[in-house]
Amino acid sequence: MEDKLIELIENSIKKNWDRKAFTDFNGESLQYKDVARKIAKMHLLFEAADIRPGDKIALCGRNSGNWCVAFLATITYGAVIVPILHEFKPDNVHHIVNHSEARLLFVGDQVWENLNENRMPALQGIICVKDFTLVNSRSEKLSFVREHLNALFGQRFPMMFLREHVHFTPESSPEQLAVINYTSGTTGFSKGVMLPYRSLVSNVLFCNRTIGIAPGDNIVSMLPMGHVFGLVYDFLYGVCFGAHLYFLTRMPSPKVIMTTVAEFHPRIMSCVPLVIEKIFKKEVLPKIDSKLGKLLLHIPIISEKIKEKARTESLRLFGENIKEVIIGGAPFNAEVEAFVRSINFPYSIAYGMTECGPIICHSPWYETAYMSCGRAAEGMELKVLSSDPARIPGELVCRGRNTMLGYYKNQEATEQIFDADGWLHTGDMAVINPEGDVYIKGRCKNMLLSASGQNIYPEEIESRLNNLPYVNESLVIMCNEKLVALVYPDLGESLKDGLDDHALWRQIDISRQELNKELPPYSQITKVVLQNEEFEKTAKKSIKRYLYQNMNP
């Protein structure tokens, strides 16, 4: 019998009735029975707003327990959820609400301050995620039901709300639309990715087979659940298997993360590479050896004693109960990965895209090859469009259970990403070795061509640049057939060492010259240009390259 996501959720709520489900940082905790009760109340509201199965309900706010309730209430009602990244600009939120034809909007209080209800004329009502108050209503019935919600709930369940009252209608078909997730992307355009239940349940079950959590295990949620990586790996996976999710509700800085994990002792964590790189650079290496902290592993031989000390410190910083840290969303710095690997820290790389809900490749940490993003996920088929896929990079294409239905109301874009044989074109250049390990080289559209016709993958150079002293992050662009490195420096480190702007540039430029000795002639960097501000990024912390590609520094 085919697994159904709604049945997994219903069974988990019943089995874990008295366990904690969600906890907000410095806020309230909800047990699974509290979640079930809130879902039942939301269903009363949906009835009042005349929401029908298949109708769209939008959700825009920071991660929280109530965010999860709104999401679960929507899909268990049979409606289609439209999660929107809270970092999107108001105009983009208005556009997504309208384009998706959403009839209700759940909104975080901070997001709501900047929105204009008149720009979203099709909405029946707007509900604040924080406390489920109705902040805007175009329906008298909806207003009445919200005002008398507790009394109406009492009438429906006159004795007590019990686990036997929890009954959700499962999806009618694996192909039924569950989620429309608008991509943040690095191109500046949002497309509505239509994910069916087939994709979501396939991803959730794959997570359980490769990671494996037990009821009551703790998960620290750092990734925005408006993005499908956090939505599946933290939230849906956790809920379906009885985990307790802890939401930071604020920016996941290394200090905030360290404080949280010391208290919460998570079993698994999912994050973007930037977070792990900062934790190891700022929190682990300096405590092990000041030279290592400065040079970041440019020392050829690291003693076993230092490695063991680093492993112990790393596990302590991650709460001493960590089973696996899943890293995804962007390339992992090669030298940081080499160190993390050398100390046997339990990390793995997940590779995917919103259009695959999200997973294309992922292997357990003990099977992850260095610099690889793992092997094809179960139910997914991969190939590289190259004459020699093991040695010559080509575009990675995939097909299988995880893939989307298409882009909402955008048949042209759907036909561009799927070919006639059903292969989804990822837009990433890759190689696959004979064992099936996939190595991503960079985005097809980011690939640069040297004057001599050589293919240059800027992400590979940037990974090296980011390990240089005083470099926080970098972006390599082509200018007049020469490679230029835009660098956002580590100002805190340079100030601590008493460097003014010119001295800082000089130190980084000396490092550039040293790095060029290790790079082939066609990949050498001609100059460094310092940036005063951090690069603008998407929600998953990928730099929006298109904003910088035409610079002429």
N, C-alpha and C positions, 0 to 999 in steps of 0.2 A: 504493500500500500504506500502511496506517495506521501511523504511527510508534508504537513501543512503548518505554515508559520503560526497562524492564529491558534491552532490546537496546541502547539508547543507553548505559546504564551499562556493560554488558559490553564493548561496542566501545570505549568511552573508556578503560577499564582496560587493554585490550590495546594500544591505540594509544599510550598514555602510560605504558607499563610502567615505564620508568626515570625518569620525572619525579616530582617531589615532589607529593603530594596534599594532605597535612594537616600543619600545624605548630602545636604548642601554645606559647603564650607561655612562654619560659624552659623549654621542655620538648622532647620528642622530635619528630622529623619522620617521617612515613610516606610512602614512595613508593607509587605505584599498585600495584606488585607486592606490597608489604607488606600493603596493604589487601586484595588478592585472597587472600593466604595466610591472613590473619586471618578473612576471611569463610568460607573453606573449613573452618577449625577450628570456627567457630561452628556451621556446618551439622552437623558431627559431634555437637556438643552438643545441637542441636535434635533430631536423630535419637534420641539417648539419652533425651531427655525426652518422646519420642513426640509431638513437635509435628507437626501436619499442616497442609497448605495450608489457609488460611482461619482457622487458630487465631490468637489475639491474643497479642502480646508487647508489654509496656509498657516504656517507656524514660524515666527521669527523672534528669536530671543537667545540669551546666553544659556548654556547648559544648566539645568536644574532638575530637581525631582518633578516639579510641576510641568516642565517642558516634556519630560518623558510621559507623564500622565496624558497630556494633550495629544501626543503622538499616538499612544496606545489606544486612547479613546476613539481616535479617528479611524484607525485601521480595523479595530474590533467592531466598529459600527458598519463597516463595509464601504466607508468613504475613502477617498484618495488623499493622502497627506502630501503637502507641498512645503518641505522644510526650506527655510531661507536663511542664509548666513547673516547673523546679526551685524556683521561688519560691512554689509552692502550699504551703499549710499541710498538715501530715501527715494530718489528717482528710480533706482533699480528695483527697490522693494515694491514701489507702486506699479512698475511695469510688470514684475513677476506675478503679483496678485491679480492684475488685470488679464495678463496673457494666459495664466493658468485657469481663469474663470472661477477663482475661489469664491465661495459663498460666505465663509466665515474666516476670520483672521485671529489667531492667538498671537499676542505681541508682548514682548518684554517692556517693562516700564521705561527703560532708557531709550529703546528704539521708538516707542510710541511718541515720545516728546518731539521727535523730528518728522513724524508722518502727518499727512493731510488726508483725512477721511474722504474729503470731496474729490480727491484724485483716484479713489477706488469706489466708483459708484455702484458696482454690482454686489458689494458686500451686504449681507443681512445684519451682521453685527461684528463688533471687535471686542475681544475678551483679553483682559490683562493676565498674562501667565503667572504673575507673582501671587495673586490671590483669587483668580478667576472672576473678578468683578467685570461687569459689562460696561465698557467705557464708551461704547457707541452702539446704538441700536436703530435699525430701520424697521423693526417689527414689534408691534404691541404685544403679540403673544410671547415673543422671546423675552421682552422686558418683564412681563408678568411672571413667566416661569423662573427667570433668574431671581426675581425679588422673593418668590415663594419656594425656592428650590428645596430647602431643607424640609419644609412641610410636605411638599409633593413626594419627596424621596421617602419620607415616613409613611405616607399613604401607600406607596408601592410596596414597601417592605415593612409592614406594620409591627412585626415582632422584633426581628433583628436581621441585619444583613450578614448572611453566612456564606461559606465557600460554595455550598450547593446552589446558591443563587447566581453564581458566576457561570454564564453560558454565552459564549460568543459564536457568531455564525462564521464558520471557516470559509476561506476563499473557495469560490466555485470551480476555479480552474487554475493550474499553474501559470497560465498566461494572463491571468487577471492583473490589471494595473494596480499597484500598491502605492508607489511613490513617484512623484515628479521632482527630481532634484536638479536645480539650476546650477550649472557649473560656474565656478569662479574663474578658472582658466587663466592663462597668461596672454590671451589675445585681445582681451577687452570686451568680448562678446559673451553673453550668457545664453545657453541653450538648455531647454528643459529635457533632461534625460528621463525617459519613461522606464522605470524598473518594475518588472512583474514579480509576483510572489515567488515564482520559480527561481529568480536570481537571488532574492533575499534569503530564502530558506537554504539554498545551495551554499551560499556564503557562510551562513550561521553554522550549518552542520560541518562544513569544512573547518571552520575555526575550532569547533569542539574536537574534531579528530586530530588536528595538528597541535593544539594547545592544551585543551582538557582542563576545565575548572570544575570544582565541586560546589554544591550548594553551600552558601555562606562565605565562599571565598570573596576577598575584597579586590575591587578594581578601582584604580584612580583614573578618572576620566579627564584628560587634558585636551583632547582634540575636539574641535567644535562639532557637535552632532548635526549641525546643518550641512556638514560635509559627510559624504557616505563612508569614509574610512572610520571616523569616530562613531557614526551612526551604527555601523555593523559590528566593528571589532570591540567596541566598549559596550554600547547600549543593548542592541538586539541580542547579541551573543550572551551578554551577561544576564539579561532578563529571562531568556529562554532556558537558562540552566541554573537559576536561583542564586546568582551572585549579588553582592552588595556593592552598589556603585557610589563612589564618592566624587562629588563635583567641586572643582576648585572655585568656580564662579568668577574667576579673574585671570589675568594673564599668567601663564605658567612659567614664571621666572625660576631659575635654579633655586633661589632661596625659598620661594613658596613651595616648590616641589619637595625640597629636602625637609621642610617643616612638616608637610603633609604626610609624606611616606613614613617619617619617624613615628608619627602618631597612629597611622592607619595600617601600616604593614601590608601593602598590596601584594596579591599573588601574581597578577600580570599588569602590565602597563603598555599602552600604545602611544607613540609620540613621533614627531618629525625629527629628522637627524639633528637639526639645529639645537634642540633641547639637550640631546645626549652629548653632542660635541661641547656645549657650554658647561655641562655638569662635569665632564671629564677634564676639560681644560681649566676650569675655575675652582672645582671642588675636590677632585681626586688627585691629579698630578702634583699640584703645589704642596699637598700634604704629604706626598710620598718623597719627593725630591725637588728642590727648587730649580735645579738645572732642567729636569724633565719638564717642569711647568713652563719654562721659558722656551726650550728648544723643541718641545713636543715631539719626542721620539726620534730626533736626528742623531741620537746616540745609537750606534750600531748594535751593541750588545747590552741587553738589560738583564741583570742578574735574576736568578730564580727567587731570591729573597725579596727583591723589589716587586717582582710580579705577584708573589703571594701576598705581600703587604697591600698591593694595589687591589687585588681581588677582594681581600677582606674588607678594605675600606669602601670599595664600590658596593658590595653587598650590604654593608652597614648603611650607606647613604640611601640605598633603595629599599630600606626597611627590613632587611634580613630574612624576608619571607618570599622574596621575588622568585618566581618560577621562570618567567621569560619577559623580556622587553621587546616589543614588536616595533620596528622602525619602518616608516613608510612616508610617502608623499613627496620625497625629493632624494637626490643621490646622497649617500653617506660618505663623509670624508674618508679617503682611503687610508691615511696614516692613523687617524683615530680608530678606524675599524681594525687596523693591524694590531694596535695596542689592546683594544678591547678583546680581540680574539686571542691574543697572546696570554692574557690572564684568565682565559676560560670563563669570561662573563657571559651569562645566558641571553644573548641577543639574537634576533633573526630579522631578516629584511622581507618586507611585504611589498610586492609591486602590483599595481593595478591602475584602474581609472574609474571615474564615476560611471562610465558606460558599461562597466562590468560589475558594478555593485558591491565592492570594487575589485575583487581579487582575480588576478591573472596568474601570478606566481607567488608561492610562499612555501618554505620548508621549515620544519622544526629547527630550533637553534643548533642542535647537535648534528644536523645534516646540512647546515648552510655552508656553502663553499665561499671562500674569501672573495670579496668584490662581486659576488653573485647575488641575485635577488631570489634565488631558489629555483625550484622546478615548477612545471605547470601544475596548477591546482587541479584537484580531482574534478572531473567533468569538463575540463577545458583542454582544447587542442591548440598547439602553437606551431608556427613555422616562421623562418626568417627568409625574406625575399632576397636571396643572394645566391650567386653561383657556387659559393663555398660557405655555408651558414656557420661552420665552426671557426672560420678564420676571417672571412670578409663580412663586415657589418652590412646589414640590410634592414629594411623595415620589418618590425615584428608584427605579425597578424595573429588573430586568435578567433576561435568560435567555441560555443559550448553553452552549458546551462546558465552561466553567470551573465551572459550578454543581455543588453537592454532590448526593448521592443523597437526603439527608435527615438527620435527627437520630437517632442510635442509640437504639433502644428508646424513642422518643418521637414517636409518630405525631401527637399533638395539636399539638406545637410545629412539626412539619414542615408540617402543614396550615395553620398560622397564618402561616408565612413564604412559602409558595407559594400563589398563587391558582389558580383553575380553569384558566387559560390557560397555566400554567407560569411566570408571572413571579415572580421572587424579590423580595420587598419588603425593601429595604436598611435602612429606618428612618431614612434621611438625607433632608433637604430639599435640593433642588438646582434649578438652572436650566441649560438647555443652549442655547447660542447657535446661530445658523444654520450656523456652521462646524463644529459638533459638539463644541466645547469645553465641558466640564462644570465647573460651579462649585458646590461644596458649601457650603451655608449653615449647616448644623448638624444635630444629631440631632432627629428629630421629637419625641421625648420630652423633649428639653431646651428646646424652644421655650417661651418665656414669653409670656403674654398681658397686655398693659397694661390699665389701668382703662378706657381709651378704645377697647379692642378691637384695638390694633395688635400684630402679631406681632414679638416680640423674639428675636433669635438671640444668646444670651449669648456664644457663641464669638467673634463678631465684636467685641464690646465687650472681651472678655478679651485679644484680640490687641492692641488699642490700650493697654490697661492695662499689659500686660507690657513695653511699651517705655518706661514712665515711669521716671524715676530712682528707684533703691532698691527697685524691684519685681522680685522673682524670678519669681513666678507668681501667678495670681489665679483666682478663681471668682466668677461673678456669680449671685446667687440672688434670688428674689422674697420679700420679707417685708412683710406687711401692705400689699400692692399697691405697694410701693416696691422699687427695685433697690438691693441692698447688695453691695458688693465685698469678698469675703474675700481678703486679700492675705498671701502669705508673702513677707516682705521679704528683700532682699539684705543680710544681717547683716554680711557681710565688708566691703561697701562703706560701710555706715553707720558701722561701728566705725572704719574708716580715716578717715572724715570727722569723727569725734568726736561723733556724734549719740547722745543717750540715747533711751530708748523714746518719750518724748513728742515730742521734736524730730523723730524719725524719722516718727512718725505725722503730725505737722504738715506736714512736707515732702511726704509722699505725698498728704495731704488738699489741699494747695495745687495739686498736679498734677491731682488729681481735678476741682477746680473749673475749671482750665484746659481739661481734656479735655471737660467738660460743654458748654463753649462750641462745641465741634465736633460734638456729638451732637444728634440731634433730641430734642425735649422728652420723648417717651415712653421714650427710651433713657438718660436721664440718671441718674447714680448719686447716691443720696442720702447715703450715708456709706461710709467705709472701716473695716473691722474687721481688725486685724492678727492673723495666726495665728502661734503659737509654733513650730509644726512644719510640715514639708513636707506637702503634701496626699498622702493615700494613693492609690497608683496601681496600674494593671494592669501586666502585663509589657511592654506596648507603650507604657507611660508616659502613658496616658490617666488623668485624674483620676477616681476613683470618685465620681461626682457624688451618687449616691444616699445616700452617707454624710453629705452636707452640706445637702441640699435642704430639710430640715425644721428647720434651725437657726433660732433666733430671737435674733440677736445684739443 
